[in-house]
């Protein structure tokens, strides 16, 4: 069964999360350092490794729903990525996912786990998408 891969695209890093094969549960996977590696090639490799059949990307909108400058940069990245993948790339409104991720991180830090901010943010984005997909 296929999985869904999620991306939280930033200027320096990309948080990556993956669903389970039932597409019910999201988990943080890794962070891609955009300065040290080819982000497009790494995403394509992760799609193949996890047999993903779709990619979900967080779209950073302003509180009023308008596109932010960062959203435009994310869209440009996804435009290039889409030329390397033959599958749906879906957008998820990532407003307020940072607050959700911070709550999760606070719990992780209390347990003295390594810091995976961007991957956890991607997992929050993916879980939101998975939950909304189930409801439809």
MOWOMO-V254848 format. One record per backbone hydrogen bond with DSSP energy under -0.5 kcal/mol. NH is the residue of the N-H (numbers start at 1). CO is the residue of the C=O. Records with the same first field share a line. If there is no record, write none. Layout:
NH=CO / CO
This chain:
3=51
5=54
6=17
7=56
8=15
9=7
10=13
14=32
15=8
16=30
17=6
18=27
19=4
20=25
23=20
27=18
29=16
30=16
32=14
33=31
34=12 / 32
35=12
36=33
37=33
39=37
42=38
43=39
44=40
45=41
46=42
47=43
48=44
49=45
50=46
51=48
52=47
53=3
54=3
55=88
56=5
57=90
58=7
59=92
60=58
61=59
62=66
65=62
68=60
71=60
72=68
73=69
74=70
75=71
76=72
77=73
78=74
79=75
80=76
81=77
82=78
83=79 / 80
84=81
85=81
87=85
88=53
90=55 / 88
92=57
94=59
97=94
100=96
101=97
102=98
103=99
104=100
105=101
106=102
107=103
108=104
109=105
110=106
111=107
112=109
113=108
116=114
120=116
121=117
122=118
123=119
124=120
125=121
126=122
127=123
128=124
129=125
130=126
131=127
132=128
133=129
134=130
135=131
136=132 / 133
